[in-house]
Amino acid sequence: MKNALGQTQPSPAPGVGSLRDEVEAFLYRESRLLDTDRQREWLETMVSEKVHYHVFSRQLRLRKDRAVSGPDNVEIYDEDYAMLDARVRQIESGMQWRIDPPERLRHIVSNVEVFECDEGLQVYSNCIVIRNRRLYEEDTYVYGRDDILCRCPDGNLRLLRRVIDYDQRVISGRNLLFFL
């Protein structure tokens, strides 16, 4: 089986029960921090300083249509730790008018698969974010994630790489200023 990048899927991690529980707890904590407007805590306690955070959308064509030359993906975000930190600082500044009044977010994570890999743990998941703001603004974002989690010397997991395959070709919501 191939992942979103066309790479061959690795073998399942041995003892996947307890490891899977630890990874799911990590993902659920991450969701809770992002849902409760604690981006700084998320960044500083759950994200590696070597992180690569990549969001893209695929070009969807009819199967019978020829592929056009050029890339099949539209890049939405391609960030490192410094860029994620800049986004968090922008939110903290209070100057981001698109999130005032604040948004209500719900990150839902499912279909979690955990595999061992050279960098640590490869984690596949499907996600939904529901964003509410004011009475009339509700948006739903659906995407698949391919994460690499590394284990730090203190024993904790950190996000080393996140590749998000965003399902919608056009962002139907008003913005993507939050973290997926």
N, C-alpha and C positions, 0 to 999 in steps of 0.2 A: 504494500500500500504506500502511496506517496502523500507527502504533506503539501501545504499550500505553496511551497517553494519548489515542488517537484522532486524533493529529496526522498530517498527510501526511508520508510519508517523503521526505527530501531526495535529491538526485542523488548518485551515488557520487563520491568525491573523485578528482581527476585524479592520475595517478601512484600509484595505490592500492597497488602492490606494496611500495615502500619505506616508505610511510606506514603501511601495514597491519603491516609487520614491526616498526616502532617501537612501534605501539600494542599489538601482541601481546606484545612484550618488556615493556612497561609492565604489562600485565595479569598476565603470568607472574611478574614480580618482586613485584607486589602479592600474588599468591597465596602465593609463597614466604615473604614477610615475615609474613603472617597465619598461615601454617601453622607457622612456627617461633617463634611467641609474641613477635614483634617489632612489636607494635601501635604503640608509641611512634615507632619509626623510620618505619613506614607513614604515620602521621598527619603527622609533621613533614616528610617528604621527598616524599610522593606526594599529599597532600590540600591543596587550596586553603583558605585561611582564610575564603573566601566560600562554602564548600561547602553544598549542600543534599542530605541523605541521607534518602531516603524509601523505606520498605518498606510494601507493602500486599498484601492478599489480596482477590480478587474474590469477589463473591457469585455462586455457580454455581446456576442453576436450570434446570429443564427448559425447552426452547425453547417449548413450548406454554403454560407457566405465565406469568401476567402478572407483570410486574415490580412489586415493592412500592415504595411511595413511600420516598424517602430515598436515601442514597448506596448505590452498588453496591459500594463498596470498604470493607474493614475496615482501618483504619490500624494498623500494627504499630510502626513508628518514623517519626518526622518530625523530623529533627535538623539542627543546624548544627554548626559547628566546635567551639564551646564544649561542646555536649552530647556530641560524639564524644570530646573531650578528657576530659570527666568519666567516660565509660565506660572509657577507657584508664587513668585514674588509679585507678578502682575495681579494675580487674584488677591493676594494679601494687601496690596496697595490701596484697594478700594476704588481704583480708577477704572476698573473694567465695567463700564456701564451696562453691558449686555447681561451681567449677572447681578444686577441690583434692581429690583429686589432679588434676593438669592433664589437659586434654583433648588428644587427638591429632586434628588437623584435616587434611583434604586438600581444597583448593579446586581444582576442575577447570573450566576455561573452554573453551568451544567455540563454533562457529558465529559467529565474530567478523565483523562488518561495520563498515566505517569510512566516514563521510560528513563532508564539510565543512559547517559551519553558522556562523551569525553569532558564536556564543560561542567557537568553536574546532573541535573534532572531536566528532561524535556517533558513539557506539560502541554497537552492539547486540551482545549475547552471551547465550548460554545457559550456565548454571552448575549444578554439583552440588557440594555440600559433604558429605563423609562425616565424621562426628564419632564418635570412639571414646573411651570413658572406662571404665576398669575392664574386667573380663572380659565383663560382660553388657550393657553399654550401647553400642549402635551405632545411630546415626541417620543418615538420608539426607535432605538438603534439596535440592529442585530449584526453580529459579527462572530467570526471564529478567531481563536488565538493560538499561537504557537510560541510558548514561553520556554526560556532556559532559566532555571533557578540554580544558583550556586550556593554552596554551604560555606559560610564564613568561619574563621578560626574560633569564634565564640559558639559555633554550633547552629546558629540561626541561618535560615534561608534568606536569600536576597534575589531580586529580579535582575538578571544579567542581560537578557534579551527578550523583547516582546515584538512579535510580528502579528499584526492584526489585519486580517482579510475582511475588510468592511463590505458587507453584502450589497448595499445600495450603490448604484452607479452615481447617483446624484444625492447629495446630502439633503434629505427632506426636512430636517429640523432647521431651526433658525441659526444654529451654530454648533461647532464641535470644540468649545472652549474648555470642556471638562476632560478628564482622563478616562480612557476606555479600559 
